[in-house]
Amino acid sequence: MGKLAVAALRGVLVVLLAGSLFMQAVMVPLLAVDMNGLRPEYAYLRTPILVITILGIVTAQVVVVCVWRLVTMVRRGTVFSTAAFRYVHIVIGAFVAAALLVFALAVVLAPGEAVAPGVVLLLCGVVMAVLGVALVVLVLRMLLAQAVARDIEAARMQAELEEVI
């Protein structure tokens, strides 16, 4: 990975992390204040929506931090090691957690007439998309495992060759 690509990706990650922190510090409190004005029959939605929103932002932050660590490993040339699996596993878990949070939001919004049924169906589609991303990362994890195994095998063969010479 070139230095320019690493710098560009890190720039994007910084913007994403700053944006998520802004969401936590400013937008979520504004949403909470705005939700104080809900009609009484929908007041029960306030707490679950706020909790799901906060946890969703946290899952995004976890992914950003793990990707940052993986990019650092790429830059140092250590990504093809078992240490990278920890971050990949956390990313997969964060995407699964995000899918569960979106599903929880759909479940919270489904009863009654707080939102149209199409919105709930749309949220279920988002759940499938997020789970799809988790599966893509899982496939990439399998590719990383193969690369790590080949790297270990190459190092072993190099050591044997050096013994012979």
N, C-alpha and C positions, 0 to 999 in steps of 0.2 A: 504494500500500500504506500503510495507516494506521500511525500510530506505535504503537498498541497491538498490531497484528499483527506488526510488526517486533520489538517487545520480546518478545512471546510466542515468536516463532520463535527469536530469539536465546537466550532462556531454555532452550528445548528443545535447541538446538545446544550450549549450555554443558553441560547435563546429559549429553548424548550423548558429548561429548568427555571430560568428567570420568569417565564410566563406562568409556569405552574405555581411558583412561589407567590406571584402577583395574584393568581386565582385564589390561593389559600388565604392570603392576607387581606385582600380587598373585595374580591368578587363574591366569595362565599358569605362573608358577613353581610354584604349588601343583599344577597339572595335571601339570607335569613330574615333580614329586616323586611324585605319585600313580601316574604311568605307570611309575615304577621297579619297581612291584610287578606288572607284567604277566607273564603266563606266558611261559616262554622261547620258545614257538612264535609268540608275537605281539610279541616284543620289537622286531622290525624296524619295527613301526608307530610306535614312539615318536617318532623324529626327523621323519618326514614329517608326522605329525599336528601336532606342535608348530610346525613351520615354516609349515604351511598356516594354522594358527590365528593365528600372529603376523602373517603377511602379510594375512590376512583383516581383522584389526583395523586394520592400517595402511590398507587400502583404505577402510574405513569412516571413518577419521580424515581421509583426503584428501577424501572427499565432504563431510564436515562443514565443513572449512576452505573449500572452494570455494563451498559454499552460503552460508557466512558472508560471503564476499567478494561474492557476487551480491546478497545482501540489502543489503549496504552500498552497492552500486551502485544498487539500487532506491531506497534512502533518499535518496541524493544526486541521483537523477534521471539517472544516466549509464548505466543498464543497456542502453539502446538504442544501443549503440556496439559497435564491433568488438572492444573490450577484453573484453567479456563472453564472447565466443566461446572465449577461452582457458580460462576456468573451466568452461564447458559441455563443451568437448572433454575436459578432465581428468576431469570427472564421468562422462562416457560411457566413457572408458578405464578408470576405476576400477570401474565396474559390469561391464565385460567381464572385467577381471582377476579380480573376485570370482567371476564365473561360472566362469572357468577354474580358480580355486582350489577351488571346490566340486566341479567335475568331477574334478580331481586327487584330491580326498579320496575320491570315489566309486571311482576307479580303484585307489587304495591299499587301500581296504577290500574291494573286490570279490573278489579271490582268497582262497581258504581259507574258514574259517568264523568269522572274527573278528566279523562282524556278519551278521545275517540278510539274505538277498537283497532283501527288501522295503525295508530301510534304504538299500541302494544305489540301488534304484529311486526311493525318495523323494528322495534327493540329486540324482538326475538331473532330477526334477521341479523341485527348487529351482533347478537350473542354468537350466532353461527360464524360470522365473519371473524370475530375476535378468536374464537376457538380454531378457526382455520389458520390464523396467524400463529397461534401456539403450535399447531401441527407442523407448519413450515419451519418454525424454529427447532422443533424436535427432529425433523429430517436433517436440518443443518447441523444439529448436535451429533447425529449419527455420522455425518460426513467428517466432522471434527474428530470423532472417535477413530475413524479409519485413518485419518491423517496422522493422528498422534501415534497410533499403532505402527504405521509405516515409518514414522520418524524414529521411533524406538528401535525398530528392526534395522533401519539403516545405520543407526549409531552402533548397534551391536555388530553388524557386519563390518563396519569401518574399524571397530576395535579388533576384530578377528584378523582383518587384513593387515593392520599395523603389527600384530603379533607375528604374522607370517613373514612380513618384510623385516 
